[in-house]
Amino acid sequence: MLLPKLVTTLKTYDREQFLRDLTAGVIVGIVALPLAIAFAIASGVTPEQGLYTAIVAGFLISLLGGSRVQIGGPTGAFVVIVYSIVQRYGYDGLALATMMAGVILVVLGAARMGRTIKFIPFPVTIGFTTGIALIIFTSQIKDLLGLRMGPVPADFVDKLRVYWAHIGSMNPSAAAVALLTLAIMAVWPRISRRIPGPFAALLLVSMVVRAIGLDVETIGTRFGVIHAALPMPALPFHATTLQWTDLRALIQPAIAIALLAAIESLLSAVVADGMIGSRHRSNAELVAQGVANFISPLFGGIPATGAIARTATNVKNGGRTPVAGLVHAVTLLLIVLFFGRWVGFIPMAVLAAILVVVAWHMSEWRTFIAEARGAPRSDVLVMLATFGLTVMVDLTVAIEVGMVLAAFLFMKRMAEVTNVSVITGALGDESDDGDANAAFRRQIPADVQVYEINGPFFFGAAETFKETVGIVADPPKVLIIRMRNVPAIDSTAMRALRELHRRSAAQGTLLLLSDVHAQPMIAMERSFLLDEIGKGNIFANIGDALNGAREHLGLAAAGPARFATSDTDR
């Protein structure tokens, strides 16, 4: 369902809820101010571009989204990939990649892929999230300590090397400002929970620095005058000069932005659902994220997605409808219009300290350590590989490799749980005791062999099937494949069955199938395998299949076998 939650919630909207949404929206707008600026600077763009993103994308996500309380805007998850794209392709390349990602998200939502995105394995998610947190922290060391050096390198190892080379240029005043900011954020919740800690620290420390006249770098000294207005929409690149090579080079970054936006927004929506006892519309949320990311660059913005921390703040302050998100965007716009010029006085060390706290909460280090200690070895491998590639190589590569590793390990596990066993004589699997259709209750003729497949029959298990069935030295006259425990089959497995049928026919062996479920039956019919084997050779249960084998052998049909009883039973 693509209907925005705003339409649904307004049907029963009242004045009391509006006042709660108004309060929550104003508070979240104040919270978003320092974060939007900090994320923009950390991403390699100007402070106002972060504000533009929070205003435009935040408004559209609340207007069109599928969550009642989702707050959208720039987030820490995007810092790594945005910084990398800006360093390599400039802002024009970032804008184009973001708009391409917006189109991808809209297509995913329209194709009802919202629930599929939720299947990203947890080890992959925790791996790249912790890796992003580490990169955010290391990228802030320059401003945290006031190091006098050039631009921070994108490569993790290069960062550490450059920091070590310039550690002697540390500015004690900047370090003191950062420590004061961290201290205020730590104790502020005991003083007031209505005014957000990051905003209080930013305001108080900026005033102290301004009053004392400390020699620290500020937003104004680095970026110049902050434009206190929302720009008119315009293409951030020259459409006439676009070439296919540009689009092709940006496909991978665009996919990474889209995937990250989808994961973060749906994860945030799920967390919010748990807090308010609601259910979001995942496909509508993806469409909203797509529209927001397509429109944001037209106003000079950067990628946006659902922000878990701001969404939680919204819920805790009474926000229960998308109106709170709309108010949050309007609040930010008013701050930019009336107080934008004061943004230039904010010390860079203050923003660095705020991002350090964001990275700390984002890292989920306790969960990371718990997974490393207690999760299965294969999951730990996926998590560490994703973490390492995020930090040392690239977020895009990390997600791709993490997903591929997780998929291979899943297939390995599924192949391990799928087995092929042979049933001979009159006695088979004793675990079937109590099942009137159990194979061990049926007398199996001498010239008949029965194989049973247990588990999904797919390409991972097809080789095991061929090896097990191929062991037969003397081909039987009738071969029965029992599939009562096969919920699904794929084309590789059907090819294995087709090869078995042809080999059996060449050897004079009749192939019969029994207990075939709906999905395998439909798949075999669509691939014409059913016609090749013969619909008359497909039986509903093992008893009918054995009777069919007896009929082929010219034997009389038999019911359940009568087993010999002990002397005490006679």
Disulfide bonds with the S-S distance in Angstrom:
none
